[in-house]
C-alpha cells in the first residue's frame, strides 16, 4: 500500500502507536489462576534466595524467573508488575515485526501486517508466561539473522545467537529457536530441483544439521506421533531438512568461511547467557539437579498436561490463505479495472465473512482452522519455491529459508499442550513468513492480500480479542474480565466469579491461619502466592512429584498433619484430584470447613 510520499511514514508510525495503545488496555485483563500463581511463587522463591530446580521445582529453565524476581525487588510484589515488563517485550515484538515486514511492504502495509500479528497474539492472553518471551526472542533472532545476511557482519550473527541463547533460558523449547538459526546459517543456496549436486566437504555441515534436525523432531514428538502432529508439526521441519540435503555451493558463503563468519559467532553468542546461568550450579555442584529439573522432569507434561492438535483434515482449510501468497495462478480474473477496485471488493467480502463468524460456529472454525493450517503449510510452500529457480538472489533465498525454518521450529511450542492459545505464540512468525513468501514469489501486489489482512484483522479484533483463552479457537463468546481482583499481590481485572471466590478465600485463610503452616493442593500455586506463603515441598504442580501423583493428593502431604489450614482444590487441572483416602484423613483431623467455589478450606 503506497500513500503520497509525505504521508506514508507518518501514517505507518501512527498505526504502530495506535496498536501499542490498543495493547495497553489488555495488560491487567484476565488471568488463569494457576499460571499466575506459578509465575509469582517461583519469582518470590528466587527473591528469597532460592535456586531454581534446587530449592523448588521450576517448571521452566529458570532464567525468566530471575528477571521476575528482580522486578519484584524493584517494583514490589504484584503480578501486574510482571505484565508491564511483558508489555515492554510486546512493544519490542511489534517493532521487530514491522521492521521485518518493511523489507517486503511499504510502510503502511507493514504497519497493517504488524496489526494482524498483534491481534492474533498478545491480547488473547496477556500473562507474563515464558512462551510470549520465546516469541520475542524468536523475532529478535530472525531480525538479527536478516541483518547478518544483508551486512555479512559477524556481530549480527552473534546477536542472533544471543537471542537464541536467551530463549533457552526463558524456556526449554528455546532450543527450537537455536536449531532454526543453525539451519539458516548452514543453508547455502545454489541447487535446483532435479539437478545433480556433487558431493563436497562444504556440504557436510548442512547434511549433518539436516539429519540432526529430523532426528530431534522425531525424538520430541515420539510420545504422540499422531497424523495431526506429523502434518502440523513434523512436515514443516521435514521440508526444511529436505532442502538442506540439496543445498549447493554458492562460493563465498560455504565451507569453513561460512562457519567462521556466521555459525561460530552465533554459537558463541548463544553460549554467553547459558554459561552465566549454569555457573552457580557448577559452583554448587548441582549440574545434575539442573539437568534433571530442566529437561527430565518436564517430560511428565506429556502424561498430565497434554492437548491434541486439531484433526488432520483441518490442515487443508489453510490452502485458500496459502493460495493468496503462493506463486500459483489466480482462480479467477476480475472484470474490474485497476488494483484498488478489486482489493476493495475482496476486502468487503472478507470483512463480511469475519463478521459472519461471530454468529456461525462453522464459519468461526473455518477462519480459525484456515489460519492454523496455513501457518503449518507456509514453510513447506517456501521450501518448494526455493527448490525452484524462482528466487535468484542468494541473499533473499537465505533470508526466506531462515524465516521458514524459524516458523517451522517455533511451531513445536504447540507440543504437547496444543491448546488454541499456543498457536497464538507463533502467529507473528506466520505473518512474517506469509509476507516474505508473497514478496519473493512476485505476488505481493495481488488484490487478495489486503483482503486476507482484513479477514484476519477483523476476526481478531471483533472476536478473538473480545473473548478469552477459554473459548479461543472454539467458538465466539464475549468475555469481559473487568472486575478488580482487589488483592494486594494481584492488581488484575478478572471475571466476577473469580474475584468473589478468591477474595472470600483469602479472607478466610487469613482469619484461620495465623502463624501456622498452609497446605494447598493439588495444583494450587496461586493460593500460596496470594497468601504470601511457600509450598512446604517446593512444588508448584503436583504431577511433577511421584508421591503426589501416586497418592492422588498433594506433594505437601508429609506436612499436612502439622498445618494450621488445609485447602483442597477440587478443580481438575493437571494432577490427579485429592484421593478419597487422603480427603477422609484430612476431614477427620480438621473438623471445621467451608466450601468456597472449587476449594474446600479446613481447619482445626
C-alpha positions, 0 to 999 in steps of 0.5 A, spaced: 500 500 500 503 506 497 500 513 500 503 520 497 510 520 499 509 525 505 504 521 508 506 514 508 511 514 514 507 518 518 501 514 517 505 507 518 508 510 525 501 512 527 498 505 526 504 502 530 502 507 536 495 506 535 496 498 536 501 499 542 495 503 545 490 498 543 495 493 547 495 497 553 488 496 555 489 488 555 495 488 560 491 487 567 485 483 563 484 476 565 488 471 568 488 463 569 489 462 576 494 457 576 499 460 571 499 466 575 500 463 581 506 459 578 509 465 575 509 469 582 511 463 587 517 461 583 519 469 582 518 470 590 522 463 591 528 466 587 527 473 591 528 469 597 534 466 595 532 460 592 535 456 586 531 454 581 530 446 580 534 446 587 530 449 592 523 448 588 521 445 582 521 450 576 517 448 571 521 452 566 529 453 565 529 458 570 532 464 567 525 468 566 524 467 573 530 471 575 528 477 571 521 476 575 524 476 581 528 482 580 522 486 578 519 484 584 525 487 588 524 493 584 517 494 583 514 490 589 510 484 589 504 484 584 503 480 578 501 486 574 508 488 575 510 482 571 505 484 565 508 491 564 515 488 563 511 483 558 508 489 555 515 492 554 517 485 550 510 486 546 512 493 544 519 490 542 515 484 538 511 489 534 517 493 532 521 487 530 515 485 526 514 491 522 521 492 521 521 485 518 515 486 514 518 493 511 523 489 507 517 486 503 511 492 504 511 499 504 510 502 510 503 502 511 502 495 509 507 493 514 504 497 519 497 493 517 501 486 517 504 488 524 496 489 526 494 482 524 500 479 528 498 483 534 491 481 534 492 474 533 497 474 539 498 478 545 491 480 547 488 473 547 492 472 553 496 477 556 500 473 562 507 474 563 508 466 561 515 464 558 512 462 551 510 470 549 518 471 551 520 465 546 516 469 541 520 475 542 526 472 542 524 468 536 523 475 532 529 478 535 533 472 532 530 472 525 531 480 525 538 479 527 539 473 522 536 478 516 541 483 518 547 478 518 545 476 511 544 483 508 551 486 512 555 479 512 557 482 519 559 477 524 556 481 530 549 480 527 550 473 527 552 473 534 546 477 536 542 472 533 545 467 537 544 471 543 537 471 542 537 464 541 541 463 547 536 467 551 530 463 549 533 457 552 533 460 558 526 463 558 524 456 556 526 449 554 523 449 547 528 455 546 532 450 543 527 450 537 529 457 536 537 455 536 536 449 531 532 454 526 538 459 526 543 453 525 539 451 519 539 458 516 546 459 517 548 452 514 543 453 508 547 455 502 543 456 496 545 454 489 541 447 487 535 446 483 530 441 483 532 435 479 539 437 478 545 433 480 549 436 486 556 433 487 558 431 493 563 436 497 566 437 504 562 444 504 556 440 504 557 436 510 555 441 515 548 442 512 547 434 511 549 433 518 544 439 521 539 436 516 539 429 519 540 432 526 534 436 525 529 430 523 532 426 528 530 431 534 523 432 531 522 425 531 525 424 538 520 430 541 514 428 538 515 420 539 510 420 545 504 422 540 506 421 533 499 422 531 497 424 523 495 431 526 502 432 529 506 429 523 502 434 518 502 440 523 508 439 526 513 434 523 512 436 515 514 443 516 521 441 519 521 435 514 521 440 508 526 444 511 531 438 512 529 436 505 532 442 502 538 442 506 540 435 503 540 439 496 543 445 498 549 447 493 555 451 493 554 458 492 562 460 493 563 465 498 558 463 503 560 455 504 565 451 507 569 453 513 568 461 511 561 460 512 562 457 519 567 462 521 563 468 519 556 466 521 555 459 525 561 460 530 559 467 532 552 465 533 554 459 537 558 463 541 553 468 542 548 463 544 553 460 549 554 467 553 547 467 557 547 459 558 554 459 561 552 465 566 546 461 568 549 454 569 555 457 573 552 457 580 550 450 579 557 448 577 559 452 583 554 448 587 555 442 584 548 441 582 549 440 574 545 434 575 539 437 579 539 442 573 539 437 568 534 433 571 529 439 573 530 442 566 529 437 561 527 430 565 522 432 569 518 436 564 517 430 560 511 428 565 507 434 561 506 429 556 502 424 561 498 430 565 498 436 561 497 434 554 492 437 548 491 434 541 492 438 535 486 439 531 484 433 526 488 432 520 483 434 515 483 441 518 490 442 515 487 443 508 482 449 510 489 453 510 490 452 502 485 458 500 490 463 505 496 459 502 493 460 495 493 468 496 501 468 497 503 462 493 506 463 486 500 459 483 495 462 478 489 466 480 482 462 480 479 467 477 480 474 473 476 480 475 472 484 470 474 490 474 479 495 472 485 497 476 488 494 483 484 498 488 477 496 485 478 489 486 482 489 493 476 493 495 471 488 493 475 482 496 476 486 502 468 487 503 467 480 502 472 478 507 470 483 512 463 480 511 465 473 512 469 475 519 463 478 521 459 472 519 463 468 524 461 471 530 454 468 529 456 461 525 460 456 529 462 453 522 464 459 519 468 461 526 472 454 525 473 455 518 477 462 519 480 459 525 482 452 522 484 456 515 489 460 519 492 454 523 493 450 517 496 455 513 501 457 518 503 449 518 503 449 510 507 456 509 514 453 510 513 447 506 510 452 500 517 456 501 521 450 501 518 448 494 519 455 491 526 455 493 527 448 490 525 452 484 529 457 480 524 462 482 528 466 487 535 468 484 538 472 489 542 468 494 541 473 499 533 473 499 533 465 498 537 465 505 533 470 508 526 466 506 529 459 508 531 462 515 524 465 516 521 458 514 525 454 518 524 459 524 516 458 523 517 451 522 521 450 529 517 455 533 511 451 531 513 445 536 511 450 542 504 447 540 507 440 543 504 437 547 499 442 550 496 444 543 491 448 546 488 454 541 492 459 545 499 456 543 498 457 536 497 464 538 505 464 540 507 463 533 502 467 529 507 473 528 512 468 525 506 466 520 505 473 518 512 474 517 513 468 513 506 469 509 509 476 507 516 474 505 513 468 501 508 473 497 514 478 496 519 473 493 514 469 489 512 476 485 505 476 488 505 481 493 501 486 489 495 481 488 488 484 490 487 478 495 492 480 500 489 486 503 483 482 503 486 476 507 489 482 512 482 484 513 479 477 514 484 476 519 484 483 522 477 483 523 476 476 526 481 478 531 479 484 533 471 483 533 472 476 536 478 473 538 480 479 542 473 480 545 473 473 548 478 469 552 483 463 552 477 459 554 473 459 548 479 461 543 479 457 537 472 454 539 467 458 538 465 466 539 463 468 546 464 475 549 468 475 555 469 481 559 474 480 565 473 487 568 472 486 575 478 488 580 481 482 583 482 487 589 488 483 592 494 486 594 499 481 590 494 481 584 492 488 581 488 484 575 481 485 572 478 478 572 471 475 571 466 476 577 466 469 579 473 469 580 474 475 584 468 473 589 471 466 590 478 468 591 477 474 595 472 470 600 478 465 600 483 469 602 479 472 607 478 466 610 485 463 610 487 469 613 482 469 619 484 461 620 491 461 619 495 465 623 502 463 624 501 456 622 503 452 616 498 452 609 497 446 605 494 447 598 493 442 593 493 439 588 495 444 583 494 450 587 500 455 586 496 461 586 493 460 593 500 460 596 502 466 592 496 470 594 497 468 601 504 470 601 506 463 603 511 457 600 509 450 598 512 446 604 515 441 598 517 446 593 512 444 588 508 448 584 504 442 580 503 436 583 504 431 577 511 433 577 512 429 584 511 421 584 508 421 591 503 426 589 501 423 583 501 416 586 497 418 592 492 422 588 493 428 593 498 433 594 506 433 594 505 437 601 502 431 604 508 429 609 506 436 612 499 436 612 498 433 619 502 439 622 498 445 618 494 450 621 489 450 614 488 445 609 485 447 602 483 442 597 482 444 590 477 440 587 478 443 580 481 438 575 487 441 572 493 437 571 494 432 577 490 427 579 484 430 584 485 429 592 484 421 593 478 419 597 483 416 602 487 422 603 480 427 603 477 422 609 484 423 613 484 430 612 476 431 614 477 427 620 483 431 623 480 438 621 473 438 623 471 445 621 470 447 613 467 451 608 466 450 601 468 456 597 467 455 589 472 449 587 476 449 594 474 446 600 478 450 606 479 446 613 481 447 619 482 445 626 
